Amino acid sequence: MNQIVIISIVLLTISTTNSPSVILSDRSELAYSVITEQDTLKNNQALYSGKVWKNLYRRINGDQFLFTDYFLDGSITVNGRTYKNLKIKYDTFSDEILIPVDLEEIVQLNKEMVDSFSISYENRMYRFEKINVDSLKRKNDFNGYLCLLYKGKSALYIKYNKYISPNITEKSDGEFIETHKVFLVKDKSLYPVLSKNDLINALNIDEMVIKNYLRNNKLKISKKNPESFIPILRFYDSLSK
């Protein structure tokens, strides 16, 4: 009966639009996803293990989510099992993953059970891995999801984050500001990368070798563009074969 009601809501939404190209609202999108994909997963308690999510930041300008406040297509791996065709939001302020259960309920997943997840945005897939300090030799007091940019003998990650700028007014209690950090993982150690020199020092490679490589290949690197570090890592990995 509940599914019939949900279907009726979706059909009513579609039938009342005059445009041949129907743009679903966030709420209608949830209905569609519940019908077509996530109903088949409701018996998977491992995936839906978590707590009901409530938005605690309604008075903060902007939002706490990565890329957009809409649910994005993606997949999640929980305890080694991958669930595909999901709708996902990544809360970068709290470092939590959200998925809809039905039209009214959103679940914040149990982070201890999540291994990794992927989301699709603007025709690109972003893969995130959960990093635990227990798995690292060099401790950095870091636990959470990192977006994988490159993986070979070394690996490059970006950590997306948002913080609240305390610009308190009568209408709001601040504003979400987006930032990011870049990390290198080498020999099971995590190194923050703030500059080219940080990367060279972490790789423990002759600086002139890197400079010659960059000059000969007409490459420039910048922290503002973390993917510009990838050619150096590929070069480093080729030297260590």
N, C-alpha and C positions, 0 to 999 in steps of 0.2 A: 504493500500500500504506500509506504513512504517513497519508494522508487517511482511509483506512478505519479505521486504529487510532484516530485522533483522534475520528472519528465514534462509534466504539464507546465511547470514554471518556465522551463527552457523553451518549449514550443510557443508559449505566449509571448516570451521575449522576442523570438524570431519573427513571429507573425505580425507584430506591431511595428516593425521597422519598414520604411519605404525603400531602403537602400538594398541593392542586390548583394552588397558585400557587408555582412553583419559583423560589427565590432562588438565583442562581448565585454561587458563591464567586469570588474574584478569579481563581483558576486556571481554573475552569470557564468563566468569562466570556471568558478568553483563548481557550479552545478554541472556543467559539461564534463569537467574532469572526473567528478564523482561518478557520473553515469558511465562514461566510456572506459575509464581506466582503473580508478582507485577502488571501485566496488569489489574488484577481483582480489584486492589485497586486504580486505577488512578482517579476514581470518588470520592474517599474519601478525601475531601479537608482538613479535620481535621488532617489526618496523614501527608499529604504533605505540611502542613502549615510551612513555614520557609523560608530560603533564600538559594540561590545557593552558594554552598561551593567552595572555591578556596584554593589551597594549598599555604600558605604564607611562608612555611618553606623548600623550595626546597634546600636551601644552608646549611641546618642543617643535620649533619650525623645521620643516624637512622631514626626513624619515631615517630610520636606522638600517635600512636594507641596502644590499649591494646592487648597484646598477639601476634598480627600479623598485617601486613598492608593489608591482604586480608579481604574481606567482610565475615562475619560469619553468620551462620544461627541463627535466633532469632525471638523474638516477642516484640511488644511495646504496652503499654497501654496508650491511649491518652484520657483524660477527661472521664475515666471510661470504655472506649471501647478498647478491645484488638484486635490487628492485628497480625496474625500469618504468618508463612512461609515467613519471610522477610530476606533480606540481610542487615547486620548492621556492621558499624564500630563505635567504641567508641574512640573518641579523648580525651585522659586523660590529655593532656596539657591544652586544652581549656574547658574540661568537657562538650563536646557536642556530640550528636549522629548524625551520617550520614547514609543516605540511598540513593541508586541509583534510579533515575527516568527513565533514558534510558542510552544508551551507552555513551553519552557525559555529562550528567548532574547529579550532586550529590547534594542532599538537606541536609542542616543542619537544624534539626528540631527545632521548637519553644519550648524551654525548659519550658516555662510557662504552656504549655498544656500537657506535658508528666508527667505521674504518675510514671511509672516504665518501665523497659525493661529487657529482658533476652537474653543471647547469649550462644551459644554452642561452646565449644573448647575442643578438645582432649577427646571426649566422656564424657564431664562434662558440666552441665548447670549452668551458673552463673546468679543470679538474682540481679538486681539493683533497689533500691528505691530512689526516690528523697526526700531529707530531706530539709525542710524549717525551718529557725530559728523561724518563726512565730508560728510553731507548738510545740515549745519547751519551757519549763519553764525556763531552764537555757540557756542563750544566749551564743553562741560561735562564732558568726559572721560567721556561716557556711551555705552555700546553695550549693546543688549539689547532685550528684549521689553517693550512697554508696552501696557496694556489701554486701548482707545479708549472714552472715555465720551461724547465729543461731537466732531463735525467739521463746521465751516463754513468761514468765512474764517480763523478761529482753530480750535484743536483742544485738547481736554482729555484728558489721559491719567492713569492711575494705575499706579504701579509696585509690584507685589506682591513682597515679599521675606521671607525667613526667615533668621534668624541663630541661632547656637548660644550659649546662655547657659551659661557654664562652671560648672555646678553638679555637680561631679564627686563621684560616690559609688562604692561598691564595685560597684554594679550598672549604672551608666551613666557616660558621659563628658560629660554635659550635656543640654540640652533645647532643642528647636527653638522659637523664639519668632517669631510672625508680626508683620510691620509693613508699612507702605505709605507711598509718597510720591506727591504729586500734581505733575504737570508741565503747563505751558501751552506750546503751540507756536504762535508767531505770527511771520509774516515769516521763516520758516525759522530761527527762534531758539528755543531750549529754555529755559524759565524754571521753576525750582522754585517751587512755591506752598505756603507754610507758613501763610499767613493771608489774610484778605480784602485787606489792604493790599498784600501781594505781588501778588495778582491785579490790583488796580487800577493799581499801578505798572507792571506788565508790559504792561497794555493801554494805558497812557498816556492815561487818561481822567480827567476832572474827578471828584474824589471825591464832591462834592455831587450830581452827576448820578446816580451809582450809589446813594448813600444815599436820594435821593428816589425812585428807581425801586424800591428794596427796600421802603421805607416805604409807597409807594402801592400796591404789590402784596402787602403783608404777607408778605414773604419773609425768611427767615433763612438764613444760610449758615454752614457749619462745616467745618473740615478733617476732622473725624471722619466727615462725610458728603460726600465729594467731589462727588457728583452735585448737591449744593445749589448748586454754582458754575455749573451749566449755564444757568440763566435769565439770569445776567449776561452770559455769552458770546453767547447769542442776542440779547440787547439790544444788546450791542456790535456784533455783526455787522449788525444792522438799522440802526444809525447810520452804518455805513461803506458802505452801499449807494450 
